[in-house]
Amino acid sequence: MRKNLSMVLTLLALVGLAPVLSACNTTAGVGEDISAGGHAMTNSAEKHAP
């Protein structure tokens, strides 16, 4: 029983870490993405300002 619980917890940890580990390649451009989102909001706000 304890071995099964240990195996289940290990599998859950690996499944939980998979998205984090796969995102390592995308973190290099996250600053650019955030900046682009900020520019889009600024442009939209300027467009809709009275």
Secondary structure, DSSP 8 states (H G I E B T S, - for coil): -HHHHHHHHHHHHHHHHHHHHHGGGTGGGHHHHHHHHHHHHHHHHHHT--
